[in-house]
Amino acid sequence: MPAEADTPPADVEPPEEDTDAADLLVVADLVDEVRVLDERPRYHLSSCSWLAGRPTLGLPVQEARQLQFTPCALCTPDAVLVRKSRTG
């Protein structure tokens, strides 16, 4: 995970995680919870430094994807959740 100094300011959206096609197929079936913010396009892991102190809503990752949210490049939720699903 990037250092705090790499976290964009509150008014700047973090970049989108680049998820490969094979991982997207796995993510589409996962129900692990991710966090979203109203009016923001990214979904995050609850530990994401960019979320610090912000009110969030929990959603299953497959629902976040269906609602057109995209993964945060800071906390890389797709990579983390896919890795977890493959080892768990």
C-alpha positions as CSV (number, residue, x, y, z in Angstrom):
1,M,0.0,0.0,0.0
2,P,1.4,3.5,-0.8
3,A,2.7,5.7,1.9
4,E,0.4,8.4,3.3
5,A,2.4,11.0,1.3
6,D,1.2,9.3,-1.9
7,T,-2.5,9.8,-0.9
8,P,-4.2,12.4,-3.1
9,P,-5.8,15.4,-1.3
10,A,-9.4,15.1,-0.3
11,D,-10.7,17.0,-3.3
12,V,-8.7,14.9,-5.8
13,E,-10.0,11.5,-6.9
14,P,-7.5,8.7,-6.6
15,P,-6.6,7.0,-9.9
16,E,-8.4,3.8,-11.0
17,E,-6.8,0.4,-10.4
18,D,-5.8,-1.4,-13.6
19,T,-7.5,-4.8,-13.2
20,D,-6.8,-7.5,-15.8
21,A,-9.6,-9.4,-17.5
22,A,-9.0,-12.7,-15.6
23,D,-9.3,-10.8,-12.3
24,L,-12.4,-9.0,-13.4
25,L,-14.1,-12.3,-14.0
26,V,-13.3,-13.3,-10.4
27,V,-14.4,-9.9,-8.9
28,A,-17.7,-10.2,-10.8
29,D,-18.7,-13.1,-8.5
30,L,-17.3,-11.9,-5.2
31,V,-19.5,-10.6,-2.4
32,D,-16.7,-9.2,-0.2
33,E,-17.6,-5.7,1.1
34,V,-16.0,-2.6,-0.3
35,R,-16.6,1.0,0.7
36,V,-18.0,3.8,-1.5
37,L,-18.6,7.5,-1.0
38,D,-21.6,9.3,-2.3
39,E,-21.0,11.1,-5.6
40,R,-17.5,9.5,-6.0
41,P,-16.7,6.9,-8.7
42,R,-14.2,4.6,-6.8
43,Y,-14.7,1.7,-4.4
44,H,-12.1,1.1,-1.7
45,L,-11.0,-1.4,0.9
46,S,-12.0,-0.2,4.4
47,S,-8.3,0.4,5.2
48,C,-7.7,2.8,2.3
49,S,-5.9,5.9,3.5
50,W,-7.9,8.1,1.1
51,L,-11.1,7.3,3.1
52,A,-9.8,8.6,6.4
53,G,-12.6,10.3,8.3
54,R,-15.1,10.2,5.4
55,P,-18.6,8.7,5.7
56,T,-18.8,5.6,3.6
57,L,-21.3,3.0,2.6
58,G,-20.5,-0.7,2.4
59,L,-21.5,-2.7,-0.7
60,P,-20.6,-6.1,-2.0
61,V,-17.9,-5.6,-4.7
62,Q,-20.0,-7.2,-7.4
63,E,-22.8,-4.7,-6.7
64,A,-20.3,-1.8,-6.7
65,R,-19.2,-3.0,-10.1
66,Q,-22.8,-3.3,-11.3
67,L,-23.4,0.3,-10.2
68,Q,-20.4,1.4,-12.3
69,F,-18.0,2.1,-9.4
70,T,-14.3,1.4,-10.3
71,P,-11.5,0.2,-8.0
72,C,-9.1,2.6,-6.3
73,A,-5.4,2.4,-7.3
74,L,-4.3,3.3,-3.8
75,C,-5.8,0.3,-2.0
76,T,-6.1,-2.0,-5.0
77,P,-9.3,-3.7,-3.9
78,D,-9.6,-6.0,-6.9
79,A,-6.1,-7.4,-6.5
80,V,-6.5,-7.8,-2.8
81,L,-9.9,-9.5,-3.0
82,V,-8.9,-11.8,-5.9
83,R,-5.7,-12.9,-4.1
84,K,-7.8,-13.5,-1.0
85,S,-10.4,-15.6,-3.0
86,R,-7.7,-17.7,-4.5
87,T,-5.9,-18.5,-1.2
88,G,-9.0,-18.7,1.0
